[in-house]
Amino acid sequence: MVNIMGQSKIKENWELIRNRLKENFKNLTDEELEYTDDEEELFNNIQKKLKVSREELLYLFYLYIYG
């Protein structure tokens, strides 16, 4: 899914994604949703907090961007 959307698509839409995640998952903090160049660590931390697979997480991002 990242290959379909591309890293730059996620990065350029991060504010939208972050806001939608905060709306839907109150247990995520601002600190946990701070975009960093280490996307892998960011995604892993969010995945663990939400208890979802990488594919499920990227699908959420896809829905938020193209929804």
C-alpha angles and dihedrals in degrees: 000000000000087000090053095047097028128220092266091056090055092045095049091048097040095112090057092044092047093050093048091048090051091050094050102034112041092182092071116095130212089247092055090050096049107126113235135174087251094079091166093062092043092052093044092053093049091046092053092047093049095036093229134131122254089253091054092048093050090047089056089051090049091051092048092051101039099018 
